[in-house]
Amino acid sequence: MIKKGEVFGFNFLTGHAGMALGPFAAGALSGWFGYQAVIVASGLIPFPLIVYLNYGRKK
């Protein structure tokens, strides 16, 4: 049985890991490919979710 504290801890950990790794990844991407690649990547990140929400669920 998962307790609320465990769920909160996991949520806290993943949120802060994303806040730490996100700028690092964006900086590396912009260093290798330029700032335009960061903008394109930011636009492509939600694309699989959009496809899933439109086509992947049963209606």
N, CA, C, O and CB atoms as a CASP TS submission, in Angstrom:
PFRMAT TS
TARGET T0000
AUTHOR 0000-0000-0000
METHOD Language model
MODEL 1
PARENT N/A
ATOM      1  N   MET     1       0.845  -1.182   0.000  1.00  0.00           N
ATOM      2  CA  MET     1       0.000   0.000   0.000  1.00  0.00           C
ATOM      3  C   MET     1       0.890   1.244   0.000  1.00  0.00           C
ATOM      4  O   MET     1       1.779   1.384   0.839  1.00  0.00           O
ATOM      5  CB  MET     1      -0.961  -0.001   1.226  1.00  0.00           C
ATOM      6  N   ILE     2       0.641   2.131  -0.938  1.00  0.00           N
ATOM      7  CA  ILE     2       1.426   3.358  -1.042  1.00  0.00           C
ATOM      8  C   ILE     2       0.804   4.416  -0.146  1.00  0.00           C
ATOM      9  O   ILE     2      -0.408   4.627  -0.150  1.00  0.00           O
ATOM     10  CB  ILE     2       1.504   3.856  -2.513  1.00  0.00           C
ATOM     11  N   LYS     3       1.649   5.064   0.607  1.00  0.00           N
ATOM     12  CA  LYS     3       1.169   6.106   1.509  1.00  0.00           C
ATOM     13  C   LYS     3       1.284   7.468   0.838  1.00  0.00           C
ATOM     14  O   LYS     3       2.036   7.638  -0.121  1.00  0.00           O
ATOM     15  CB  LYS     3       1.957   6.089   2.835  1.00  0.00           C
ATOM     16  N   LYS     4       0.538   8.427   1.347  1.00  0.00           N
ATOM     17  CA  LYS     4       0.549   9.770   0.777  1.00  0.00           C
ATOM     18  C   LYS     4       1.934  10.384   0.836  1.00  0.00           C
ATOM     19  O   LYS     4       2.327  11.101  -0.084  1.00  0.00           O
ATOM     20  CB  LYS     4      -0.444  10.662   1.500  1.00  0.00           C
ATOM     21  N   GLY     5       2.675  10.125   1.884  1.00  0.00           N
ATOM     22  CA  GLY     5       4.022  10.676   2.019  1.00  0.00           C
ATOM     23  C   GLY     5       4.964  10.178   0.939  1.00  0.00           C
ATOM     24  O   GLY     5       5.809  10.926   0.448  1.00  0.00           O
ATOM     25  N   GLU     6       4.817   8.911   0.571  1.00  0.00           N
ATOM     26  CA  GLU     6       5.660   8.353  -0.480  1.00  0.00           C
ATOM     27  C   GLU     6       5.343   9.000  -1.829  1.00  0.00           C
ATOM     28  O   GLU     6       6.248   9.309  -2.603  1.00  0.00           O
ATOM     29  CB  GLU     6       5.475   6.829  -0.563  1.00  0.00           C
ATOM     30  N   VAL     7       4.081   9.197  -2.097  1.00  0.00           N
ATOM     31  CA  VAL     7       3.675   9.829  -3.348  1.00  0.00           C
ATOM     32  C   VAL     7       4.167  11.274  -3.388  1.00  0.00           C
ATOM     33  O   VAL     7       4.672  11.727  -4.415  1.00  0.00           O
ATOM     34  CB  VAL     7       2.142   9.775  -3.514  1.00  0.00           C
ATOM     35  N   PHE     8       4.023  11.996  -2.287  1.00  0.00           N
ATOM     36  CA  PHE     8       4.508  13.366  -2.224  1.00  0.00           C
ATOM     37  C   PHE     8       6.019  13.413  -2.410  1.00  0.00           C
ATOM     38  O   PHE     8       6.524  14.287  -3.115  1.00  0.00           O
ATOM     39  CB  PHE     8       4.116  14.010  -0.896  1.00  0.00           C
ATOM     40  N   GLY     9       6.739  12.501  -1.799  1.00  0.00           N
ATOM     41  CA  GLY     9       8.191  12.460  -1.943  1.00  0.00           C
ATOM     42  C   GLY     9       8.620  12.185  -3.371  1.00  0.00           C
ATOM     43  O   GLY     9       9.559  12.807  -3.868  1.00  0.00           O
ATOM     44  N   PHE    10       7.948  11.266  -4.033  1.00  0.00           N
ATOM     45  CA  PHE    10       8.267  10.965  -5.428  1.00  0.00           C
ATOM     46  C   PHE    10       7.964  12.162  -6.314  1.00  0.00           C
ATOM     47  O   PHE    10       8.745  12.490  -7.206  1.00  0.00           O
ATOM     48  CB  PHE    10       7.483   9.736  -5.912  1.00  0.00           C
ATOM     49  N   ASN    11       6.835  12.816  -6.073  1.00  0.00           N
ATOM     50  CA  ASN    11       6.464  13.998  -6.840  1.00  0.00           C
ATOM     51  C   ASN    11       7.488  15.121  -6.627  1.00  0.00           C
ATOM     52  O   ASN    11       7.883  15.793  -7.580  1.00  0.00           O
ATOM     53  CB  ASN    11       5.050  14.473  -6.443  1.00  0.00           C
ATOM     54  N   PHE    12       7.905  15.315  -5.404  1.00  0.00           N
ATOM     55  CA  PHE    12       8.896  16.338  -5.071  1.00  0.00           C
ATOM     56  C   PHE    12      10.226  16.047  -5.758  1.00  0.00           C
ATOM     57  O   PHE    12      10.846  16.945  -6.327  1.00  0.00           O
ATOM     58  CB  PHE    12       9.092  16.423  -3.548  1.00  0.00           C
ATOM     59  N   LEU    13      10.661  14.800  -5.703  1.00  0.00           N
ATOM     60  CA  LEU    13      11.932  14.397  -6.305  1.00  0.00           C
ATOM     61  C   LEU    13      11.925  14.581  -7.814  1.00  0.00           C
ATOM     62  O   LEU    13      12.859  15.159  -8.369  1.00  0.00           O
ATOM     63  CB  LEU    13      12.240  12.949  -5.965  1.00  0.00           C
ATOM     64  N   THR    14      10.895  14.102  -8.481  1.00  0.00           N
ATOM     65  CA  THR    14      10.865  14.211  -9.935  1.00  0.00           C
ATOM     66  C   THR    14      10.703  15.654 -10.400  1.00  0.00           C
ATOM     67  O   THR    14      11.260  16.043 -11.427  1.00  0.00           O
ATOM     68  CB  THR    14       9.742  13.364 -10.495  1.00  0.00           C
ATOM     69  N   GLY    15       9.949  16.442  -9.654  1.00  0.00           N
ATOM     70  CA  GLY    15       9.800  17.848 -10.006  1.00  0.00           C
ATOM     71  C   GLY    15      11.109  18.600  -9.913  1.00  0.00           C
ATOM     72  O   GLY    15      11.447  19.377 -10.806  1.00  0.00           O
ATOM     73  N   HIS    16      11.851  18.375  -8.837  1.00  0.00           N
ATOM     74  CA  HIS    16      13.122  19.069  -8.675  1.00  0.00           C
ATOM     75  C   HIS    16      14.204  18.521  -9.610  1.00  0.00           C
ATOM     76  O   HIS    16      15.088  19.265 -10.033  1.00  0.00           O
ATOM     77  CB  HIS    16      13.584  18.965  -7.235  1.00  0.00           C
ATOM     78  N   ALA    17      14.141  17.246  -9.929  1.00  0.00           N
ATOM     79  CA  ALA    17      15.081  16.699 -10.907  1.00  0.00           C
ATOM     80  C   ALA    17      14.851  17.337 -12.273  1.00  0.00           C
ATOM     81  O   ALA    17      15.804  17.647 -12.988  1.00  0.00           O
ATOM     82  CB  ALA    17      14.940  15.166 -11.000  1.00  0.00           C
ATOM     83  N   GLY    18      13.591  17.528 -12.627  1.00  0.00           N
ATOM     84  CA  GLY    18      13.268  18.189 -13.886  1.00  0.00           C
ATOM     85  C   GLY    18      13.722  19.638 -13.902  1.00  0.00           C
ATOM     86  O   GLY    18      14.191  20.134 -14.926  1.00  0.00           O
ATOM     87  N   MET    19      13.583  20.327 -12.756  1.00  0.00           N
ATOM     88  CA  MET    19      14.020  21.727 -12.693  1.00  0.00           C
ATOM     89  C   MET    19      15.540  21.840 -12.757  1.00  0.00           C
ATOM     90  O   MET    19      16.068  22.871 -13.174  1.00  0.00           O
ATOM     91  CB  MET    19      13.503  22.389 -11.410  1.00  0.00           C
ATOM     92  N   ALA    20      16.238  20.796 -12.351  1.00  0.00           N
ATOM     93  CA  ALA    20      17.701  20.813 -12.413  1.00  0.00           C
ATOM     94  C   ALA    20      18.211  20.364 -13.781  1.00  0.00           C
ATOM     95  O   ALA    20      19.150  20.953 -14.315  1.00  0.00           O
ATOM     96  CB  ALA    20      18.286  19.917 -11.320  1.00  0.00           C
ATOM     97  N   LEU    21      17.610  19.345 -14.338  1.00  0.00           N
ATOM     98  CA  LEU    21      18.094  18.785 -15.599  1.00  0.00           C
ATOM     99  C   LEU    21      17.576  19.523 -16.828  1.00  0.00           C
ATOM    100  O   LEU    21      18.223  19.498 -17.875  1.00  0.00           O
ATOM    101  CB  LEU    21      17.707  17.341 -15.690  1.00  0.00           C
ATOM    102  N   GLY    22      16.426  20.177 -16.721  1.00  0.00           N
ATOM    103  CA  GLY    22      15.852  20.899 -17.854  1.00  0.00           C
ATOM    104  C   GLY    22      16.762  22.001 -18.380  1.00  0.00           C
ATOM    105  O   GLY    22      17.065  22.013 -19.574  1.00  0.00           O
ATOM    106  N   PRO    23      17.209  22.924 -17.537  1.00  0.00           N
ATOM    107  CA  PRO    23      18.117  23.970 -18.026  1.00  0.00           C
ATOM    108  C   PRO    23      19.456  23.413 -18.519  1.00  0.00           C
ATOM    109  O   PRO    23      20.041  23.938 -19.466  1.00  0.00           O
ATOM    110  CB  PRO    23      18.367  24.985 -16.926  1.00  0.00           C
ATOM    111  N   PHE    24      19.931  22.357 -17.876  1.00  0.00           N
ATOM    112  CA  PHE    24      21.177  21.727 -18.319  1.00  0.00           C
ATOM    113  C   PHE    24      21.018  21.162 -19.730  1.00  0.00           C
ATOM    114  O   PHE    24      21.881  21.357 -20.586  1.00  0.00           O
ATOM    115  CB  PHE    24      21.599  20.610 -17.338  1.00  0.00           C
ATOM    116  N   ALA    25      19.911  20.463 -19.963  1.00  0.00           N
ATOM    117  CA  ALA    25      19.666  19.886 -21.286  1.00  0.00           C
ATOM    118  C   ALA    25      19.454  20.976 -22.333  1.00  0.00           C
ATOM    119  O   ALA    25      19.944  20.857 -23.456  1.00  0.00           O
ATOM    120  CB  ALA    25      18.449  18.954 -21.244  1.00  0.00           C
ATOM    121  N   ALA    26      18.729  22.035 -21.976  1.00  0.00           N
ATOM    122  CA  ALA    26      18.498  23.128 -22.926  1.00  0.00           C
ATOM    123  C   ALA    26      19.797  23.852 -23.251  1.00  0.00           C
ATOM    124  O   ALA    26      20.023  24.240 -24.397  1.00  0.00           O
ATOM    125  CB  ALA    26      17.471  24.121 -22.364  1.00  0.00           C
ATOM    126  N   GLY    27      20.644  24.034 -22.257  1.00  0.00           N
ATOM    127  CA  GLY    27      21.941  24.677 -22.501  1.00  0.00           C
ATOM    128  C   GLY    27      22.831  23.832 -23.395  1.00  0.00           C
ATOM    129  O   GLY    27      23.498  24.356 -24.287  1.00  0.00           O
ATOM    130  N   ALA    28      22.843  22.524 -23.160  1.00  0.00           N
ATOM    131  CA  ALA    28      23.640  21.638 -24.007  1.00  0.00           C
ATOM    132  C   ALA    28      23.100  21.628 -25.436  1.00  0.00           C
ATOM    133  O   ALA    28      23.871  21.664 -26.395  1.00  0.00           O
ATOM    134  CB  ALA    28      23.652  20.212 -23.432  1.00  0.00           C
ATOM    135  N   LEU    29      21.794  21.578 -25.573  1.00  0.00           N
ATOM    136  CA  LEU    29      21.173  21.573 -26.898  1.00  0.00           C
ATOM    137  C   LEU    29      21.473  22.871 -27.649  1.00  0.00           C
ATOM    138  O   LEU    29      21.780  22.848 -28.841  1.00  0.00           O
ATOM    139  CB  LEU    29      19.655  21.372 -26.776  1.00  0.00           C
ATOM    140  N   SER    30      21.383  23.997 -26.947  1.00  0.00           N
ATOM    141  CA  SER    30      21.662  25.276 -27.611  1.00  0.00           C
ATOM    142  C   SER    30      23.141  25.430 -27.923  1.00  0.00           C
ATOM    143  O   SER    30      23.502  26.094 -28.896  1.00  0.00           O
ATOM    144  CB  SER    30      21.194  26.440 -26.742  1.00  0.00           C
ATOM    145  N   GLY    31      23.994  24.834 -27.120  1.00  0.00           N
ATOM    146  CA  GLY    31      25.423  24.879 -27.409  1.00  0.00           C
ATOM    147  C   GLY    31      25.802  24.072 -28.634  1.00  0.00           C
ATOM    148  O   GLY    31      26.686  24.457 -29.399  1.00  0.00           O
ATOM    149  N   TRP    32      25.123  22.947 -28.812  1.00  0.00           N
ATOM    150  CA  TRP    32      25.433  22.086 -29.950  1.00  0.00           C
ATOM    151  C   TRP    32      24.750  22.539 -31.242  1.00  0.00           C
ATOM    152  O   TRP    32      25.360  22.516 -32.311  1.00  0.00           O
ATOM    153  CB  TRP    32      25.030  20.667 -29.637  1.00  0.00           C
ATOM    154  N   PHE    33      23.488  22.948 -31.139  1.00  0.00           N
ATOM    155  CA  PHE    33      22.701  23.196 -32.349  1.00  0.00           C
ATOM    156  C   PHE    33      22.174  24.617 -32.485  1.00  0.00           C
ATOM    157  O   PHE    33      21.621  24.959 -33.530  1.00  0.00           O
ATOM    158  CB  PHE    33      21.558  22.259 -32.388  1.00  0.00           C
ATOM    159  N   GLY    34      22.325  25.446 -31.475  1.00  0.00           N
ATOM    160  CA  GLY    34      21.817  26.812 -31.524  1.00  0.00           C
ATOM    161  C   GLY    34      20.483  26.939 -30.804  1.00  0.00           C
ATOM    162  O   GLY    34      19.846  25.943 -30.461  1.00  0.00           O
ATOM    163  N   TYR    35      20.073  28.182 -30.583  1.00  0.00           N
ATOM    164  CA  TYR    35      18.862  28.436 -29.815  1.00  0.00           C
ATOM    165  C   TYR    35      17.593  27.984 -30.537  1.00  0.00           C
ATOM    166  O   TYR    35      16.599  27.647 -29.894  1.00  0.00           O
ATOM    167  CB  TYR    35      18.765  29.902 -29.497  1.00  0.00           C
ATOM    168  N   GLN    36      17.626  27.978 -31.842  1.00  0.00           N
ATOM    169  CA  GLN    36      16.443  27.559 -32.588  1.00  0.00           C
ATOM    170  C   GLN    36      16.099  26.099 -32.286  1.00  0.00           C
ATOM    171  O   GLN    36      14.924  25.733 -32.284  1.00  0.00           O
ATOM    172  CB  GLN    36      16.665  27.754 -34.097  1.00  0.00           C
ATOM    173  N   ALA    37      17.099  25.269 -32.034  1.00  0.00           N
ATOM    174  CA  ALA    37      16.848  23.862 -31.712  1.00  0.00           C
ATOM    175  C   ALA    37      16.108  23.727 -30.384  1.00  0.00           C
ATOM    176  O   ALA    37      15.290  22.822 -30.223  1.00  0.00           O
ATOM    177  CB  ALA    37      18.171  23.080 -31.661  1.00  0.00           C
ATOM    178  N   VAL    38      16.387  24.615 -29.433  1.00  0.00           N
ATOM    179  CA  VAL    38      15.688  24.578 -28.150  1.00  0.00           C
ATOM    180  C   VAL    38      14.207  24.903 -28.348  1.00  0.00           C
ATOM    181  O   VAL    38      13.340  24.271 -27.744  1.00  0.00           O
ATOM    182  CB  VAL    38      16.330  25.569 -27.150  1.00  0.00           C
ATOM    183  N   ILE    39      13.929  25.882 -29.189  1.00  0.00           N
ATOM    184  CA  ILE    39      12.541  26.263 -29.445  1.00  0.00           C
ATOM    185  C   ILE    39      11.804  25.131 -30.159  1.00  0.00           C
ATOM    186  O   ILE    39      10.657  24.833 -29.825  1.00  0.00           O
ATOM    187  CB  ILE    39      12.478  27.560 -30.283  1.00  0.00           C
ATOM    188  N   VAL    40      12.442  24.508 -31.121  1.00  0.00           N
ATOM    189  CA  VAL    40      11.826  23.388 -31.842  1.00  0.00           C
ATOM    190  C   VAL    40      11.585  22.214 -30.898  1.00  0.00           C
ATOM    191  O   VAL    40      10.515  21.607 -30.921  1.00  0.00           O
ATOM    192  CB  VAL    40      12.715  22.946 -33.026  1.00  0.00           C
ATOM    193  N   ALA    41      12.582  21.892 -30.064  1.00  0.00           N
ATOM    194  CA  ALA    41      12.436  20.785 -29.118  1.00  0.00           C
ATOM    195  C   ALA    41      11.324  21.063 -28.116  1.00  0.00           C
ATOM    196  O   ALA    41      10.580  20.154 -27.748  1.00  0.00           O
ATOM    197  CB  ALA    41      13.755  20.532 -28.381  1.00  0.00           C
ATOM    198  N   SER    42      11.204  22.311 -27.671  1.00  0.00           N
ATOM    199  CA  SER    42      10.130  22.660 -26.732  1.00  0.00           C
ATOM    200  C   SER    42       8.762  22.512 -27.379  1.00  0.00           C
ATOM    201  O   SER    42       7.789  22.173 -26.706  1.00  0.00           O
ATOM    202  CB  SER    42      10.309  24.092 -26.220  1.00  0.00           C
ATOM    203  N   GLY    43       8.684  22.761 -28.659  1.00  0.00           N
ATOM    204  CA  GLY    43       7.422  22.577 -29.363  1.00  0.00           C
ATOM    205  C   GLY    43       7.099  21.121 -29.623  1.00  0.00           C
ATOM    206  O   GLY    43       5.926  20.758 -29.708  1.00  0.00           O
ATOM    207  N   LEU    44       8.117  20.274 -29.751  1.00  0.00           N
ATOM    208  CA  LEU    44       7.893  18.854 -30.048  1.00  0.00           C
ATOM    209  C   LEU    44       7.636  18.008 -28.806  1.00  0.00           C
ATOM    210  O   LEU    44       7.102  16.904 -28.916  1.00  0.00           O
ATOM    211  CB  LEU    44       9.079  18.298 -30.786  1.00  0.00           C
ATOM    212  N   ILE    45       8.001  18.498 -27.642  1.00  0.00           N
ATOM    213  CA  ILE    45       7.831  17.712 -26.420  1.00  0.00           C
ATOM    214  C   ILE    45       6.371  17.324 -26.176  1.00  0.00           C
ATOM    215  O   ILE    45       6.117  16.162 -25.857  1.00  0.00           O
ATOM    216  CB  ILE    45       8.358  18.491 -25.227  1.00  0.00           C
ATOM    217  N   PRO    46       5.405  18.225 -26.309  1.00  0.00           N
ATOM    218  CA  PRO    46       4.019  17.806 -26.049  1.00  0.00           C
ATOM    219  C   PRO    46       3.362  17.063 -27.219  1.00  0.00           C
ATOM    220  O   PRO    46       2.220  16.624 -27.080  1.00  0.00           O
ATOM    221  CB  PRO    46       3.190  19.013 -25.709  1.00  0.00           C
ATOM    222  N   PHE    47       4.028  16.909 -28.348  1.00  0.00           N
ATOM    223  CA  PHE    47       3.430  16.274 -29.521  1.00  0.00           C
ATOM    224  C   PHE    47       2.949  14.843 -29.264  1.00  0.00           C
ATOM    225  O   PHE    47       1.832  14.515 -29.665  1.00  0.00           O
ATOM    226  CB  PHE    47       4.423  16.269 -30.648  1.00  0.00           C
ATOM    227  N   PRO    48       3.742  13.967 -28.609  1.00  0.00           N
ATOM    228  CA  PRO    48       3.215  12.609 -28.351  1.00  0.00           C
ATOM    229  C   PRO    48       1.959  12.618 -27.476  1.00  0.00           C
ATOM    230  O   PRO    48       1.074  11.784 -27.667  1.00  0.00           O
ATOM    231  CB  PRO    48       4.289  11.752 -27.680  1.00  0.00           C
ATOM    232  N   LEU    49       1.871  13.533 -26.537  1.00  0.00           N
ATOM    233  CA  LEU    49       0.678  13.630 -25.711  1.00  0.00           C
ATOM    234  C   LEU    49      -0.530  14.059 -26.535  1.00  0.00           C
ATOM    235  O   LEU    49      -1.630  13.538 -26.352  1.00  0.00           O
ATOM    236  CB  LEU    49       0.906  14.607 -24.566  1.00  0.00           C
ATOM    237  N   ILE    50      -0.326  14.995 -27.427  1.00  0.00           N
ATOM    238  CA  ILE    50      -1.418  15.446 -28.289  1.00  0.00           C
ATOM    239  C   ILE    50      -1.916  14.296 -29.161  1.00  0.00           C
ATOM    240  O   ILE    50      -3.122  14.107 -29.322  1.00  0.00           O
ATOM    241  CB  ILE    50      -0.962  16.630 -29.171  1.00  0.00           C
ATOM    242  N   VAL    51      -0.988  13.537 -29.717  1.00  0.00           N
ATOM    243  CA  VAL    51      -1.369  12.389 -30.554  1.00  0.00           C
ATOM    244  C   VAL    51      -2.135  11.369 -29.722  1.00  0.00           C
ATOM    245  O   VAL    51      -3.155  10.841 -30.166  1.00  0.00           O
ATOM    246  CB  VAL    51      -0.116  11.730 -31.193  1.00  0.00           C
ATOM    247  N   TYR    52      -1.644  11.091 -28.517  1.00  0.00           N
ATOM    248  CA  TYR    52      -2.324  10.126 -27.652  1.00  0.00           C
ATOM    249  C   TYR    52      -3.725  10.598 -27.287  1.00  0.00           C
ATOM    250  O   TYR    52      -4.676   9.818 -27.344  1.00  0.00           O
ATOM    251  CB  TYR    52      -1.510   9.885 -26.382  1.00  0.00           C
ATOM    252  N   LEU    53      -3.859  11.859 -26.917  1.00  0.00           N
ATOM    253  CA  LEU    53      -5.165  12.366 -26.503  1.00  0.00           C
ATOM    254  C   LEU    53      -6.164  12.374 -27.664  1.00  0.00           C
ATOM    255  O   LEU    53      -7.363  12.208 -27.442  1.00  0.00           O
ATOM    256  CB  LEU    53      -5.021  13.773 -25.930  1.00  0.00           C
ATOM    257  N   ASN    54      -5.691  12.564 -28.885  1.00  0.00           N
ATOM    258  CA  ASN    54      -6.593  12.591 -30.028  1.00  0.00           C
ATOM    259  C   ASN    54      -6.901  11.206 -30.610  1.00  0.00           C
ATOM    260  O   ASN    54      -8.013  10.960 -31.078  1.00  0.00           O
ATOM    261  CB  ASN    54      -6.007  13.456 -31.094  1.00  0.00           C
ATOM    262  N   TYR    55      -5.919  10.310 -30.579  1.00  0.00           N
ATOM    263  CA  TYR    55      -6.081   9.030 -31.281  1.00  0.00           C
ATOM    264  C   TYR    55      -5.917   7.808 -30.398  1.00  0.00           C
ATOM    265  O   TYR    55      -6.414   6.740 -30.756  1.00  0.00           O
ATOM    266  CB  TYR    55      -5.104   8.948 -32.396  1.00  0.00           C
ATOM    267  N   GLY    56      -5.253   7.911 -29.277  1.00  0.00           N
ATOM    268  CA  GLY    56      -4.906   6.740 -28.496  1.00  0.00           C
ATOM    269  C   GLY    56      -5.983   6.283 -27.527  1.00  0.00           C
ATOM    270  O   GLY    56      -5.995   5.117 -27.133  1.00  0.00           O
ATOM    271  N   ARG    57      -6.872   7.154 -27.139  1.00  0.00           N
ATOM    272  CA  ARG    57      -7.905   6.789 -26.178  1.00  0.00           C
ATOM    273  C   ARG    57      -9.151   6.283 -26.885  1.00  0.00           C
ATOM    274  O   ARG    57      -9.449   6.666 -28.016  1.00  0.00           O
ATOM    275  CB  ARG    57      -8.251   7.980 -25.288  1.00  0.00           C
ATOM    276  N   LYS    58      -9.869   5.413 -26.189  1.00  0.00           N
ATOM    277  CA  LYS    58     -11.144   4.944 -26.734  1.00  0.00           C
ATOM    278  C   LYS    58     -12.174   6.054 -26.562  1.00  0.00           C
ATOM    279  O   LYS    58     -12.232   6.718 -25.527  1.00  0.00           O
ATOM    280  CB  LYS    58     -11.617   3.623 -26.031  1.00  0.00           C
ATOM    281  N   LYS    59     -12.969   6.235 -27.581  1.00  0.00           N
ATOM    282  CA  LYS    59     -13.980   7.298 -27.524  1.00  0.00           C
ATOM    283  C   LYS    59     -15.335   6.748 -27.200  1.00  0.00           C
ATOM    284  O   LYS    59     -16.303   7.502 -27.112  1.00  0.00           O
ATOM    285  CB  LYS    59     -14.040   8.055 -28.830  1.00  0.00           C
TER
END
